[in-house]
Amino acid sequence: MAASAASRRAFVCPYHSSAYGLDGALRGRPHGEDFPHAPARDCALARVPTAEALGLVWAIPRVVKEGEDPQLDLTAWLGRFGADLRHWGYDGWVPVHQREFANAANWKIPFEGNLETYHFQYAHRNTIAGLFYDNLLMADHDRQHQRIFLPKRSIEILRERPPGEWPVGSHANIIYFFFPGTLILHEGDHANAFTVLPEAVDKSRVLATTLVPEMPKTEKSINYWKKNVESFWGALDEDFALGVSAQSTFASGANRVLHFGATEWCAAKFHEDVEGMIR
């Protein structure tokens, strides 16, 4: 998953400055006469399955197989949870902030922490813990995808209002986890999304984007989104740091089994689904 780069006219390799068109074809390279054995038609970028949906470009990091349609059917894959986000207008939202970083932990660890609230009162005691109830969430799933509702304490003020008038985004976090590795946190007027890509048993890479309905045009709106981004990463960096700490001890072999509690069933389901895919 990555933000669209539709404004680009070409991709240029930073190593030897070879230039490729948006279709992946090699358009030029310095000292091209040195490659009579490798004509441009044989040196295109590898094609991967892709599609655009929910304000993002989605890709599977592998070469398209012979005879395979390179266009992903995201309507089918994202299912009813994707329909949720389209209903809120995500297909027209734009990235206001992006971040990419190396994570010294297995790719599954960040999702364990983001699919439960058991840790909130302890890991986030100085940031977001006070906003949420302790160890409380509601969740359902669509195949391997999950939707998790995290009510904030402020939701109590909605008791006297008809459900049709509830501004849910202001009083809860709604997490959409799209298997195998993309999480979107819906916060009403914006969303924070990240994908974790495995690089080794104990290493991964995080690609993150904040989506908003439109690009900010005033200093007030710029500061508003900046504050939201800082708040999100203030809490999430705590999760990633704890994940790295946990990973650093796994190699010892001291704990051969780790147990999830009953309220961590979303994290347990995630692991079950991963095991089901690799059997």
Backbone as CSV, one residue per row, in Angstrom:
resi,resn,N_x,N_y,N_z,CA_x,CA_y,CA_z,C_x,C_y,C_z
1,MET,0.845,-1.178,0.000,0.000,0.000,0.000,0.880,1.228,0.000
2,ALA,0.574,2.188,-0.873,1.327,3.429,-0.917,0.453,4.508,-1.516
3,ALA,0.763,5.741,-1.233,0.005,6.838,-1.807,0.275,6.925,-3.297
4,SER,-0.703,7.367,-4.054,-0.577,7.470,-5.499,0.469,8.505,-5.893
5,ALA,1.217,8.213,-6.964,2.203,9.155,-7.487,1.796,9.554,-8.900
6,ALA,0.507,9.852,-9.087,-0.028,10.113,-10.415,0.593,11.341,-11.070
7,SER,1.168,12.248,-10.288,1.742,13.465,-10.856,3.112,13.224,-11.480
8,ARG,3.689,12.063,-11.258,5.007,11.788,-11.816,4.902,11.403,-13.296
9,ARG,5.932,11.752,-14.055,5.984,11.392,-15.468,6.908,10.207,-15.723
10,ALA,7.797,9.958,-14.783,8.752,8.858,-14.949,9.328,8.488,-13.592
11,PHE,9.905,7.282,-13.526,10.645,6.842,-12.357,12.115,6.784,-12.745
12,VAL,12.975,7.346,-11.904,14.404,7.389,-12.210,15.163,6.630,-11.134
13,CYS,15.962,5.658,-11.533,16.769,4.871,-10.611,17.857,5.762,-10.003
14,PRO,17.971,5.816,-8.679,18.982,6.683,-8.058,20.406,6.150,-8.198
15,TYR,20.549,4.890,-8.657,21.880,4.279,-8.747,22.579,4.666,-10.050
16,HIS,21.940,4.374,-11.205,22.547,4.685,-12.501,21.698,5.615,-13.349
17,SER,20.604,6.126,-12.788,19.761,7.120,-13.459,19.015,6.580,-14.675
18,SER,18.758,5.284,-14.687,17.891,4.745,-15.733,16.486,5.296,-15.517
19,ALA,15.791,5.649,-16.596,14.460,6.247,-16.498,13.414,5.291,-17.054
20,TYR,12.310,5.161,-16.328,11.229,4.264,-16.714,9.920,5.040,-16.784
21,GLY,9.112,4.734,-17.799,7.802,5.346,-17.914,6.857,4.793,-16.873
22,LEU,5.689,5.417,-16.743,4.716,4.948,-15.769,4.189,3.564,-16.108
23,ASP,4.384,3.140,-17.349,4.000,1.781,-17.737,5.102,0.764,-17.436
24,GLY,6.222,1.240,-16.865,7.321,0.353,-16.514,8.358,0.161,-17.599
25,ALA,8.104,0.690,-18.804,9.052,0.516,-19.914,10.299,1.369,-19.701
26,LEU,11.435,0.808,-20.059,12.693,1.553,-19.976,12.692,2.627,-21.057
27,ARG,12.767,3.894,-20.630,12.727,5.019,-21.578,14.114,5.555,-21.907
28,GLY,15.081,5.297,-21.045,16.416,5.793,-21.317,17.381,5.436,-20.205
29,ARG,18.675,5.367,-20.556,19.724,5.100,-19.573,21.022,5.703,-20.084
30,PRO,21.850,6.213,-19.201,23.125,6.792,-19.623,23.979,5.751,-20.355
31,HIS,24.653,6.184,-21.406,25.535,5.308,-22.185,24.787,4.050,-22.637
32,GLY,23.612,4.282,-23.196,22.782,3.168,-23.626,23.461,2.253,-24.629
33,GLU,24.446,2.786,-25.384,25.152,1.966,-26.378,25.974,0.854,-25.743
34,ASP,26.184,0.936,-24.434,26.953,-0.107,-23.745,26.124,-1.362,-23.476
35,PHE,24.857,-1.358,-23.874,23.976,-2.489,-23.587,23.376,-3.111,-24.845
36,PRO,24.225,-3.427,-25.843,23.668,-4.062,-27.053,23.078,-5.440,-26.745
37,HIS,23.551,-6.050,-25.684,23.089,-7.376,-25.278,21.815,-7.325,-24.439
38,ALA,21.372,-6.114,-24.091,20.191,-5.966,-23.234,19.317,-4.847,-23.781
39,PRO,18.569,-5.114,-24.860,17.724,-4.074,-25.457,16.659,-3.582,-24.470
40,ALA,16.243,-2.359,-24.663,15.294,-1.723,-23.742,14.024,-2.545,-23.562
41,ARG,13.569,-3.208,-24.633,12.312,-3.960,-24.533,12.402,-5.119,-23.535
42,ASP,13.632,-5.554,-23.224,13.828,-6.656,-22.285,14.170,-6.165,-20.873
43,CYS,14.154,-4.868,-20.670,14.614,-4.324,-19.389,13.543,-3.488,-18.690
44,ALA,12.303,-3.826,-18.911,11.213,-3.104,-18.241,11.177,-3.467,-16.757
45,LEU,10.560,-2.616,-15.968,10.355,-2.932,-14.560,9.426,-4.132,-14.433
46,ALA,9.644,-4.901,-13.387,8.767,-6.043,-13.142,7.356,-5.545,-12.859
47,ARG,6.382,-6.218,-13.440,4.992,-5.823,-13.237,4.406,-6.583,-12.054
48,VAL,3.720,-5.865,-11.167,3.125,-6.483,-9.986,1.618,-6.236,-9.995
49,PRO,0.840,-7.096,-9.357,-0.614,-6.885,-9.282,-0.917,-5.622,-8.485
50,THR,-1.741,-4.735,-9.040,-2.054,-3.468,-8.385,-3.515,-3.079,-8.605
51,ALA,-3.976,-2.137,-7.826,-5.279,-1.499,-8.015,-5.332,-0.281,-7.114
52,GLU,-6.266,0.606,-7.373,-6.441,1.808,-6.565,-7.793,1.753,-5.887
53,ALA,-7.807,2.023,-4.600,-9.057,2.051,-3.843,-8.824,2.757,-2.517
54,LEU,-9.835,3.425,-2.017,-9.823,4.073,-0.701,-8.723,5.123,-0.588
55,GLY,-8.440,5.815,-1.697,-7.423,6.854,-1.675,-6.003,6.337,-1.667
56,LEU,-5.821,5.037,-1.899,-4.505,4.410,-1.841,-4.268,3.532,-3.056
57,VAL,-3.005,3.320,-3.383,-2.625,2.323,-4.375,-2.223,1.059,-3.621
58,TRP,-2.833,-0.047,-3.973,-2.567,-1.331,-3.326,-1.769,-2.212,-4.289
59,ALA,-0.813,-2.941,-3.764,0.015,-3.809,-4.605,0.404,-5.065,-3.837
60,ILE,0.588,-6.147,-4.582,1.144,-7.371,-4.015,2.602,-7.434,-4.475
61,PRO,3.566,-7.463,-3.551,4.979,-7.389,-3.940,5.517,-8.689,-4.541
62,ARG,5.012,-9.036,-5.702,5.509,-10.180,-6.465,5.227,-9.924,-7.947
63,VAL,5.944,-10.620,-8.806,5.777,-10.457,-10.246,4.461,-11.087,-10.693
64,VAL,3.778,-10.410,-11.604,2.543,-10.961,-12.163,2.849,-12.282,-12.864
65,LYS,2.032,-13.276,-12.581,2.224,-14.590,-13.197,1.742,-14.578,-14.641
66,GLU,2.264,-15.484,-15.452,1.862,-15.567,-16.852,0.364,-15.834,-16.947
67,GLY,-0.318,-15.012,-17.711,-1.752,-15.170,-17.890,-2.591,-14.545,-16.795
68,GLU,-1.953,-14.006,-15.765,-2.683,-13.413,-14.644,-3.093,-11.986,-14.970
69,ASP,-4.294,-11.597,-14.549,-4.752,-10.226,-14.695,-4.008,-9.362,-13.675
70,PRO,-3.249,-8.342,-14.127,-2.485,-7.519,-13.173,-3.376,-6.576,-12.359
71,GLN,-4.642,-6.444,-12.751,-5.555,-5.563,-12.032,-6.231,-6.327,-10.902
72,LEU,-5.953,-5.951,-9.664,-6.557,-6.606,-8.517,-8.043,-6.271,-8.421
73,ASP,-8.832,-7.240,-8.002,-10.261,-7.018,-7.773,-10.445,-6.638,-6.308
74,LEU,-10.258,-5.350,-6.013,-10.299,-4.902,-4.628,-11.722,-4.837,-4.067
75,THR,-12.702,-4.659,-4.934,-14.078,-4.666,-4.452,-14.389,-5.996,-3.785
76,ALA,-13.975,-7.077,-4.439,-14.202,-8.406,-3.870,-13.327,-8.641,-2.653
77,TRP,-12.065,-8.239,-2.729,-11.138,-8.544,-1.635,-11.459,-7.751,-0.378
78,LEU,-11.734,-6.459,-0.505,-11.999,-5.627,0.665,-13.383,-5.888,1.254
79,GLY,-14.292,-6.404,0.440,-15.594,-6.838,0.938,-16.415,-5.729,1.575
80,ARG,-17.210,-6.099,2.565,-18.141,-5.134,3.155,-17.426,-4.067,3.972
81,PHE,-16.228,-4.342,4.465,-15.507,-3.307,5.198,-14.990,-2.239,4.240
82,GLY,-14.579,-2.645,3.052,-14.204,-1.670,2.032,-15.392,-0.813,1.636
83,ALA,-16.579,-1.427,1.591,-17.801,-0.676,1.282,-18.082,0.370,2.354
84,ASP,-17.790,0.043,3.612,-17.914,1.023,4.707,-17.131,2.295,4.379
85,LEU,-15.865,2.101,4.041,-14.975,3.229,3.839,-15.327,4.008,2.577
86,ARG,-15.777,3.307,1.550,-16.230,4.016,0.349,-17.445,4.879,0.663
87,HIS,-18.318,4.373,1.525,-19.509,5.118,1.928,-19.127,6.443,2.577
88,TRP,-18.011,6.464,3.285,-17.554,7.695,3.936,-16.726,8.574,2.998
89,GLY,-16.529,8.127,1.770,-15.844,8.955,0.793,-14.362,8.716,0.641
90,TYR,-13.854,7.614,1.167,-12.412,7.372,1.137,-11.824,7.376,-0.271
91,ASP,-12.586,6.978,-1.269,-12.022,6.925,-2.617,-11.569,8.296,-3.115
92,GLY,-12.075,9.361,-2.484,-11.675,10.700,-2.885,-10.725,11.373,-1.917
93,TRP,-10.353,10.686,-0.833,-9.457,11.287,0.155,-8.014,11.303,-0.353
94,VAL,-7.216,12.182,0.230,-5.842,12.384,-0.256,-4.853,12.274,0.904
95,PRO,-3.600,11.896,0.615,-2.590,11.782,1.678,-2.032,13.142,2.085
96,VAL,-2.140,13.481,3.368,-1.606,14.742,3.870,-0.267,14.534,4.581
97,HIS,0.031,13.285,4.944,1.297,12.986,5.627,1.664,11.542,5.321
98,GLN,2.946,11.307,5.077,3.431,9.949,4.826,4.702,9.694,5.624
99,ARG,4.878,8.450,6.001,6.047,8.075,6.791,6.445,6.648,6.434
100,GLU,7.728,6.401,6.342,8.252,5.057,6.099,9.439,4.843,7.025
101,PHE,9.493,3.675,7.676,10.616,3.436,8.576,10.851,1.941,8.760
102,ALA,12.092,1.617,9.108,12.463,0.234,9.405,12.002,-0.108,10.810
103,ASN,11.542,-1.336,10.973,11.036,-1.799,12.268,11.777,-3.079,12.634
104,ALA,12.548,-3.046,13.711,13.376,-4.192,14.101,12.552,-5.226,14.863
105,ALA,11.494,-5.690,14.199,10.624,-6.699,14.798,9.899,-7.451,13.698
106,ASN,9.442,-8.638,14.011,8.663,-9.426,13.068,7.432,-8.650,12.613
107,TRP,7.026,-8.839,11.379,5.939,-8.045,10.805,4.596,-8.249,11.506
108,LYS,4.428,-9.364,12.191,3.140,-9.638,12.838,2.970,-8.891,14.166
109,ILE,4.073,-8.518,14.788,4.002,-7.915,16.127,3.187,-6.617,16.167
110,PRO,3.351,-5.688,15.206,2.544,-4.458,15.284,1.040,-4.712,15.265
111,PHE,0.614,-5.778,14.591,-0.816,-6.045,14.522,-1.340,-6.653,15.821
112,GLU,-0.508,-7.370,16.513,-0.932,-7.898,17.813,-1.375,-6.745,18.723
113,GLY,-0.581,-5.686,18.780,-0.891,-4.568,19.659,-2.034,-3.699,19.175
114,ASN,-2.273,-3.703,17.863,-3.322,-2.854,17.324,-4.651,-3.571,17.157
115,LEU,-4.703,-4.837,17.544,-5.952,-5.592,17.477,-6.504,-5.900,18.862
116,GLU,-6.034,-5.172,19.861,-6.554,-5.334,21.232,-6.365,-4.028,21.994
117,THR,-7.095,-3.901,23.117,-6.967,-2.720,23.977,-6.484,-3.089,25.380
118,TYR,-6.109,-4.338,25.554,-5.655,-4.838,26.854,-4.473,-4.026,27.390
119,HIS,-3.625,-3.543,26.475,-2.398,-2.864,26.889,-2.561,-1.366,27.102
120,PHE,-3.697,-0.799,26.736,-3.842,0.660,26.703,-3.491,1.339,28.026
121,GLN,-4.052,0.822,29.127,-3.899,1.499,30.413,-2.466,1.444,30.948
122,TYR,-1.648,0.625,30.350,-0.279,0.448,30.833,0.735,1.039,29.843
123,ALA,0.652,0.625,28.595,1.612,1.101,27.602,1.377,2.568,27.237
124,HIS,0.122,3.011,27.329,-0.216,4.375,26.907,-0.704,5.246,28.066
125,ARG,-0.243,4.942,29.253,-0.754,5.660,30.435,-0.518,7.166,30.367
126,ASN,0.516,7.580,29.662,0.821,9.015,29.592,0.351,9.670,28.296
127,THR,-0.345,8.916,27.449,-0.797,9.487,26.177,-2.314,9.326,26.023
128,ILE,-2.782,8.188,25.514,-4.195,8.063,25.155,-5.021,7.226,26.122
129,ALA,-4.400,6.642,27.127,-5.120,5.709,28.006,-6.372,6.325,28.612
130,GLY,-6.285,7.579,29.023,-7.417,8.208,29.682,-8.620,8.423,28.788
131,LEU,-8.433,8.339,27.486,-9.539,8.552,26.554,-10.440,7.329,26.429
132,PHE,-9.901,6.136,26.748,-10.603,4.894,26.453,-10.944,4.123,27.724
133,TYR,-11.950,3.258,27.608,-12.259,2.315,28.675,-11.162,1.254,28.727
134,ASP,-10.994,0.675,29.883,-9.962,-0.343,30.063,-10.390,-1.675,29.455
135,ASN,-9.596,-2.154,28.485,-9.751,-3.505,27.953,-11.149,-3.753,27.376
136,LEU,-11.666,-2.775,26.627,-13.009,-2.897,26.068,-12.985,-2.628,24.566
137,LEU,-13.550,-3.544,23.808,-13.726,-3.347,22.375,-14.862,-4.237,21.888
138,MET,-15.368,-3.913,20.707,-16.333,-4.756,20.003,-15.775,-5.021,18.619
139,ALA,-15.975,-6.222,18.113,-15.346,-6.559,16.842,-16.165,-7.572,16.070
140,ASP,-16.001,-7.530,14.758,-16.531,-8.583,13.898,-15.537,-8.799,12.768
141,HIS,-15.806,-9.760,11.902,-14.859,-10.043,10.839,-15.587,-10.397,9.538
142,ASP,-14.878,-10.228,8.447,-15.326,-10.616,7.113,-14.182,-11.425,6.518
143,ARG,-14.324,-12.751,6.536,-13.216,-13.648,6.169,-12.018,-13.351,7.077
144,GLN,-10.859,-13.007,6.535,-9.707,-12.718,7.387,-9.628,-11.252,7.805
145,HIS,-10.490,-10.395,7.250,-10.483,-8.981,7.612,-11.224,-8.780,8.936
146,GLN,-10.862,-7.713,9.640,-11.493,-7.448,10.925,-11.883,-5.973,11.050
147,ARG,-12.984,-5.742,11.761,-13.428,-4.384,12.088,-13.588,-4.310,13.601
148,ILE,-12.914,-3.343,14.207,-12.871,-3.253,15.662,-13.334,-1.862,16.091
149,PHE,-14.247,-1.838,17.030,-14.815,-0.585,17.538,-14.288,-0.340,18.943
150,LEU,-13.581,0.791,19.133,-12.999,1.151,20.423,-13.706,2.397,20.953
151,PRO,-14.689,2.240,21.825,-15.407,3.418,22.327,-14.543,4.250,23.267
152,LYS,-14.625,5.556,23.114,-13.981,6.468,24.055,-14.940,6.738,25.214
153,ARG,-14.407,7.172,26.324,-15.248,7.473,27.480,-16.272,8.565,27.159
154,SER,-15.941,9.416,26.214,-16.850,10.508,25.852,-18.126,10.023,25.180
155,ILE,-18.170,8.763,24.803,-19.350,8.245,24.114,-20.586,8.281,25.012
156,GLU,-20.383,8.406,26.321,-21.496,8.450,27.274,-22.456,9.616,26.979
157,ILE,-21.950,10.679,26.390,-22.804,11.847,26.154,-23.823,11.600,25.050
158,LEU,-23.691,10.482,24.314,-24.618,10.185,23.228,-25.874,9.453,23.693
159,ARG,-25.940,9.106,24.974,-27.071,8.320,25.469,-28.413,8.974,25.176
160,GLU,-28.487,10.293,25.263,-29.752,11.002,25.115,-30.059,11.382,23.673
161,ARG,-29.204,10.961,22.735,-29.424,11.314,21.334,-29.834,10.091,20.533
162,PRO,-30.691,10.246,19.534,-31.082,9.112,18.682,-29.849,8.546,17.983
163,PRO,-29.753,7.216,17.818,-28.581,6.609,17.161,-28.262,7.207,15.802
164,GLY,-29.288,7.623,15.083,-29.036,8.191,13.762,-28.290,9.506,13.792
165,GLU,-28.199,10.122,14.965,-27.503,11.401,15.104,-26.146,11.252,15.798
166,TRP,-25.727,10.033,16.022,-24.456,9.821,16.725,-23.262,10.144,15.812
167,PRO,-22.411,11.094,16.169,-21.152,11.326,15.439,-20.087,10.342,15.946
168,VAL,-20.178,9.126,15.471,-19.364,8.047,16.045,-17.875,8.342,15.977
169,GLY,-17.428,8.949,14.888,-15.999,9.197,14.732,-15.402,10.084,15.799
170,SER,-16.222,10.893,16.441,-15.722,11.790,17.478,-15.587,11.102,18.834
171,HIS,-16.247,9.960,18.982,-16.301,9.313,20.289,-15.831,7.854,20.257
172,ALA,-15.133,7.491,19.217,-14.613,6.127,19.122,-13.545,6.070,18.046
173,ASN,-12.685,5.091,18.144,-11.783,4.733,17.057,-12.329,3.472,16.403
174,ILE,-12.346,3.458,15.091,-12.776,2.264,14.368,-11.586,1.768,13.559
175,ILE,-11.158,0.570,13.852,-10.004,-0.025,13.176,-10.486,-1.001,12.109
176,TYR,-9.987,-0.832,10.909,-10.220,-1.786,9.831,-8.886,-2.474,9.541
177,PHE,-8.857,-3.757,9.760,-7.648,-4.526,9.451,-7.933,-5.361,8.217
178,PHE,-7.186,-5.083,7.146,-7.321,-5.831,5.907,-6.159,-6.817,5.795
179,PHE,-6.478,-8.067,5.888,-5.488,-9.140,5.855,-4.732,-9.113,4.525
180,PRO,-3.415,-9.349,4.537,-2.629,-9.793,5.683,-1.914,-8.692,6.456
181,GLY,-1.784,-7.456,5.902,-0.889,-6.539,6.584,-1.215,-5.067,6.503
182,THR,-2.499,-4.700,6.365,-2.848,-3.285,6.271,-3.890,-2.920,7.315
183,LEU,-3.634,-1.864,8.045,-4.545,-1.396,9.088,-4.929,0.051,8.808
184,ILE,-6.217,0.341,8.887,-6.722,1.702,8.697,-7.500,2.092,9.948
185,LEU,-7.073,3.160,10.593,-7.757,3.680,11.765,-8.645,4.840,11.342
186,HIS,-9.956,4.626,11.383,-10.918,5.657,11.006,-11.207,6.542,12.221
187,GLU,-11.006,7.844,12.034,-11.210,8.781,13.146,-12.227,9.856,12.780
188,GLY,-13.192,9.492,11.953,-14.262,10.416,11.607,-13.910,11.303,10.437
189,ASP,-13.146,12.366,10.682,-12.821,13.301,9.609,-11.502,12.989,8.921
190,HIS,-10.816,11.935,9.339,-9.575,11.535,8.680,-9.268,10.090,9.048
191,ALA,-8.206,9.564,8.457,-7.817,8.183,8.739,-6.305,8.075,8.734
192,ASN,-5.806,7.193,9.579,-4.384,6.851,9.576,-4.255,5.395,9.146
193,ALA,-3.424,5.176,8.163,-3.266,3.825,7.619,-1.803,3.427,7.624
194,PHE,-1.554,2.145,7.856,-0.181,1.659,7.690,-0.188,0.207,7.238
195,THR,0.837,-0.118,6.483,1.098,-1.486,6.042,2.452,-1.900,6.597
196,VAL,2.573,-3.145,7.038,3.848,-3.672,7.510,4.288,-4.773,6.550
197,LEU,5.473,-4.619,5.992,6.026,-5.586,5.036,7.151,-6.376,5.689
198,PRO,7.110,-7.702,5.635,8.200,-8.492,6.221,9.466,-8.380,5.390
199,GLU,10.611,-8.275,6.074,11.906,-8.249,5.401,12.796,-9.389,5.868
200,ALA,12.613,-9.833,7.097,13.321,-10.975,7.668,12.499,-11.421,8.868
201,VAL,12.923,-12.515,9.498,12.173,-13.000,10.656,12.046,-11.925,11.723
202,ASP,13.084,-11.129,11.896,13.096,-10.124,12.953,13.166,-8.701,12.432
203,LYS,12.785,-8.499,11.160,12.826,-7.160,10.578,11.629,-6.960,9.653
204,SER,11.126,-5.736,9.636,10.022,-5.390,8.755,10.113,-3.919,8.387
205,ARG,9.271,-3.493,7.478,9.240,-2.088,7.061,7.810,-1.593,7.134
206,VAL,7.645,-0.385,7.647,6.319,0.198,7.832,6.120,1.345,6.839
207,LEU,5.015,1.291,6.109,4.621,2.351,5.187,3.328,2.947,5.724
208,ALA,3.326,4.238,6.038,2.174,4.847,6.705,1.705,6.099,5.978
209,THR,0.400,6.329,6.026,-0.223,7.459,5.351,-1.370,8.002,6.197
210,THR,-1.503,9.307,6.262,-2.679,9.941,6.853,-3.535,10.485,5.722
211,LEU,-4.789,10.041,5.670,-5.716,10.448,4.616,-6.712,11.469,5.149
212,VAL,-6.975,12.498,4.348,-7.939,13.542,4.718,-8.826,13.821,3.505
213,PRO,-10.010,14.403,3.724,-10.916,14.654,2.606,-10.352,15.575,1.535
214,GLU,-9.546,16.551,1.923,-8.926,17.451,0.954,-7.654,18.038,1.551
215,MET,-6.756,18.457,0.684,-5.506,19.029,1.166,-5.768,20.349,1.895
216,PRO,-5.097,20.568,3.024,-5.296,21.811,3.773,-4.797,23.014,2.981
217,LYS,-5.547,24.116,3.087,-5.205,25.320,2.322,-4.894,26.514,3.224
218,THR,-5.148,26.372,4.514,-4.895,27.482,5.433,-3.944,27.043,6.534
219,GLU,-3.339,28.004,7.190,-2.426,27.675,8.291,-3.165,26.951,9.407
220,LYS,-4.420,27.332,9.633,-5.215,26.691,10.673,-5.431,25.222,10.365
221,SER,-5.792,24.903,9.116,-6.032,23.504,8.759,-4.734,22.709,8.729
222,ILE,-3.654,23.333,8.315,-2.350,22.654,8.315,-1.970,22.275,9.740
223,ASN,-2.132,23.207,10.671,-1.797,22.934,12.080,-2.728,21.892,12.682
224,TYR,-3.985,21.905,12.244,-4.952,20.924,12.750,-4.515,19.506,12.390
225,TRP,-4.160,19.302,11.123,-3.747,17.953,10.713,-2.394,17.585,11.296
226,LYS,-1.510,18.563,11.439,-0.209,18.295,12.055,-0.391,17.797,13.480
227,LYS,-1.301,18.416,14.214,-1.566,18.010,15.588,-2.131,16.594,15.632
228,ASN,-3.020,16.262,14.708,-3.601,14.926,14.667,-2.552,13.867,14.342
229,VAL,-1.681,14.184,13.394,-0.616,13.241,13.038,0.310,13.008,14.230
230,GLU,0.683,14.077,14.916,1.572,13.956,16.072,0.928,13.143,17.186
231,SER,-0.360,13.324,17.392,-1.072,12.562,18.426,-1.092,11.075,18.093
232,PHE,-1.376,10.772,16.829,-1.424,9.373,16.394,-0.072,8.696,16.585
233,TRP,0.987,9.334,16.097,2.302,8.701,16.175,2.889,8.755,17.576
234,GLY,2.417,9.694,18.389,2.862,9.704,19.773,2.498,8.423,20.485
235,ALA,1.274,7.929,20.211,0.832,6.671,20.815,1.386,5.465,20.073
236,LEU,1.382,5.523,18.745,1.794,4.338,17.983,3.286,4.061,18.127
237,ASP,4.087,5.105,18.264,5.520,4.883,18.467,5.780,4.114,19.760
238,GLU,4.901,4.297,20.744,5.025,3.520,21.977,4.810,2.035,21.695
239,ASP,3.827,1.735,20.847,3.569,0.338,20.476,4.751,-0.271,19.726
240,PHE,5.271,0.478,18.756,6.376,-0.055,17.961,7.621,-0.257,18.820
241,ALA,7.875,0.656,19.743,9.042,0.511,20.621,8.919,-0.731,21.491
242,LEU,7.737,-0.989,22.012,7.531,-2.185,22.833,7.659,-3.444,21.982
243,GLY,7.204,-3.387,20.733,7.344,-4.531,19.839,8.799,-4.859,19.562
244,VAL,9.596,-3.817,19.340,11.031,-4.023,19.125,11.669,-4.620,20.371
245,SER,11.263,-4.145,21.535,11.797,-4.679,22.791,11.441,-6.159,22.941
246,ALA,10.188,-6.497,22.621,9.772,-7.900,22.709,10.563,-8.765,21.740
247,GLN,10.745,-8.277,20.522,11.479,-9.047,19.522,12.903,-9.335,19.989
248,SER,13.506,-8.386,20.692,14.904,-8.546,21.106,15.099,-9.704,22.067
249,THR,14.026,-10.170,22.695,14.150,-11.273,23.659,13.693,-12.619,23.109
250,PHE,13.005,-12.615,21.964,12.459,-13.870,21.446,13.533,-14.899,21.124
251,ALA,14.673,-14.428,20.632,15.719,-15.358,20.206,16.284,-16.180,21.360
252,SER,16.052,-15.753,22.573,16.573,-16.509,23.719,15.903,-17.870,23.856
253,GLY,14.688,-17.980,23.347,13.959,-19.240,23.473,13.396,-19.497,24.853
254,ALA,13.474,-18.523,25.732,13.009,-18.712,27.115,11.508,-18.982,27.178
255,ASN,10.764,-18.306,26.319,9.312,-18.504,26.281,8.937,-19.206,24.979
256,ARG,8.618,-20.475,25.072,8.286,-21.250,23.880,6.834,-21.059,23.467
257,VAL,5.994,-20.586,24.381,4.583,-20.366,24.092,4.165,-19.024,24.677
258,LEU,3.420,-18.243,23.909,2.850,-16.993,24.385,1.332,-17.111,24.320
259,HIS,0.644,-16.632,25.334,-0.802,-16.810,25.425,-1.534,-15.487,25.260
260,PHE,-2.646,-15.514,24.522,-3.535,-14.373,24.419,-4.671,-14.540,25.424
261,GLY,-5.101,-13.417,26.012,-6.254,-13.444,26.890,-7.542,-13.459,26.080
262,ALA,-8.665,-13.669,26.755,-9.951,-13.782,26.074,-10.318,-12.521,25.303
263,THR,-9.941,-11.347,25.827,-10.281,-10.112,25.128,-9.291,-9.775,24.015
264,GLU,-8.285,-10.616,23.835,-7.325,-10.430,22.743,-7.634,-11.379,21.575
265,TRP,-8.899,-11.741,21.441,-9.249,-12.759,20.450,-9.014,-12.290,19.017
266,CYS,-9.033,-10.966,18.783,-8.770,-10.470,17.428,-7.315,-10.734,17.024
267,ALA,-6.394,-10.568,17.966,-4.990,-10.864,17.698,-4.802,-12.368,17.503
268,ALA,-5.514,-13.163,18.309,-5.421,-14.614,18.161,-5.962,-15.054,16.807
269,LYS,-7.060,-14.446,16.367,-7.631,-14.791,15.055,-6.654,-14.445,13.940
270,PHE,-5.995,-13.292,14.064,-4.997,-12.894,13.067,-3.935,-13.976,12.914
271,HIS,-3.417,-14.479,14.022,-2.397,-15.528,13.949,-2.967,-16.821,13.351
272,GLU,-4.180,-17.154,13.705,-4.814,-18.336,13.134,-4.959,-18.201,11.619
273,ASP,-5.326,-17.009,11.160,-5.487,-16.787,9.721,-4.149,-16.851,8.992
274,VAL,-3.096,-16.310,9.619,-1.771,-16.418,9.014,-1.357,-17.884,8.897
275,GLU,-1.551,-18.651,9.965,-1.207,-20.079,9.951,-2.008,-20.800,8.895
276,GLY,-3.287,-20.425,8.736,-4.123,-21.063,7.733,-3.649,-20.811,6.323
277,MET,-3.045,-19.651,6.073,-2.550,-19.320,4.732,-1.266,-20.047,4.376
278,ILE,-0.450,-20.372,5.372,0.867,-20.958,5.063,0.892,-22.467,5.227
279,ARG,-0.196,-23.057,5.678,-0.197,-24.525,5.838,-0.139,-25.207,4.481
